[in-house]
Amino acid sequence: MDEPWTVLEKLVKEVNRQTEQVQDMHEKARDMSASATSEDGMVTVTVGARGDVRKIEFDPRVYRKLSPSELAASLIEQIGAATRTVSGEVKEVMQPLAPADLPFDDLLGAGVDFPSFLAQAMSPRPKGRGERP
């Protein structure tokens, strides 16, 4: 049977390996993006993993071909399409590491700060009443 310190050392190494793997996946997913182009080719939108619009491109003829309301509708449609695409790609990358009962948006939602989360998860818990330090 392994000595307690050997077992603890193996556990710490495994936690460190898994933590690094999760951090790598999170960074990869956060940097992903996808683009969508309207059927008529007039509007192309690129969004990031959180649905943040990174780039909007218009065909030079867009102002002659589309009314302002048509242009707005096309933008909204392409933002939605690109967001759905990148969300699916991010989910595919993160799925192997995500607990089955954790909603996907909680992994990459706005304001997620993975290093801070890890620091909190790994910090020692405060001693309860009557416990010795």
N, C-alpha and C positions, 0 to 999 in steps of 0.2 A: 504494500500500500504506500502511496506517495506521502511524503511528509506534508503537513499542513501548509508550510511556506511554499513548497513546490506547487501544490494545488492552487494556492492563491496567486502565485506568479503566472501560472498558466491562464487563470481567469482574467487577470489584469491584461495580459497580452492579447487575449481574445477580445476583450472589451475595447482595447485600443485599436485592434484591427478592424472591428466592426464600426467603430466611431469614425475612423479614417475613411472607410468605404462609404459610409453615409454622407460624410462631408464632401467627398469627391462627387458622388451622385448628385447631391444638392447643387453644387457649383456647376456641374455640367447641365443640369436641368434649368437652372436659373439663366444660363447663357444661351439657351435655345431660342430660336425664332422661326416664324413661318410667314410666308407671303401668300396673298390671294389676289387674283386678277379678275376683273369683271369679264363677262362673256364677250363684250364688245371691245375689250382691250383698252378701254379708256381710263380705268382706275386700277392701280395696284397699291396694296397696303401691306406693310410688314409689321408684325407685332411680336413682342417678346413673350416669354413664358407666363407672365402675369397679365397678359392682355394689354400691356403698354404699347401704344403706337410708336414705332421707331422710325417709320418712313412712309410717306405718301407720295405716289408718283401719278401724274396725269399725262395722258397723251396730249400733245399740243393742240389737237382738234377738239378737246373735251368741251371747251366753252362754246364752240359753234354747234356741237351735236347734242349736248345735254342742257336742260334747263337747270336752274339752281336747285330745285326740289329733286330732280332726277339725279343730279350729282350728289346731293346729300344722301339720298336713298342708296346709291351705289356705294358710297363711302361706308355707310353703316353696314351694308350687306357684306362688303369685303373685310371689314374689321371683324365681324362675327365669324366669317368663314376661316380667316387666318387664325383667330383665337381658338376656334374648335380644333383646327389642325394641330397647332402647337400644344394645346392642352392634352390631346391624345398622345402626342409624341413624348411629352414630359411624363405623363402617367405610365407609359410603357417603360420608360427608363427607371422611374422610381418604384414601380409596383413590386419588384422583388424584395424591396426593403421595407415596404409600408405594412404596418399591422393591418390585418383584414378589417378591423372595426374602426379605423381612423379615416374620417372623410378626407378625400384627396386634397381639397382646398385648404385644409389645415396644414398640409405640408409646405405649400408654396404660396399661401395667401399673402396679402399685403401685410407688411410689417414683420414677416418671419425673419428672425435674426438667429441663424443656426448656431454660431459660436456662443451667443449669450444663452441660448437654450441648453447647450451642452454644459456650460459652466454651472448653470443652476442644477441640472440633472446630476452632475458629478460632485457637487458640494456636499459636505457632511451635513446630516440633518441635526438640527438643534436638539440638545438633550431635554428630555421631558422632566417634569417635576419629580424630585426624589431620586433622580439618576445622578450618578457621580460622573464628573467630567472625565 
